Amino acid sequence: MDDATLALTAVTVGLDRLRDQDTAAALQTLARTGPPRASVLGLLCDLLDDLTARLGDDGLEDEAEDLSEAIGLIRGDAVPRLRRALETVLAPQP
């Protein structure tokens, strides 16, 4: 099995485990606050940061900019939305 397939398999198994958790625990794992690598989306952004740097080193500035914008969307849009959903799930129900 090549490295890409192995990585995809590992991620798939890990994400499938989140399906078995309650909603709050799964949301916390996806968008936990703390160090950049403390959540699934944080790990994804960390990987995209590395790939962005490689593209820049290879002179592919437009592509690096595209990845940088994707990271911004995850951090600036997806993560806050997941955290709002988590707050709602954790809030006492009337």
Buried (B, 14 or more C-beta within 10 A) or exposed (E): EEEEEEEEEEEEEEEEEBEEEEEBEBBBBBBBEEEEEBBBBBBBBBBBBEBBEEBBEEEBEEBBEEBBEBBEEBBEEBBEEBBEBBEEBEEEEE
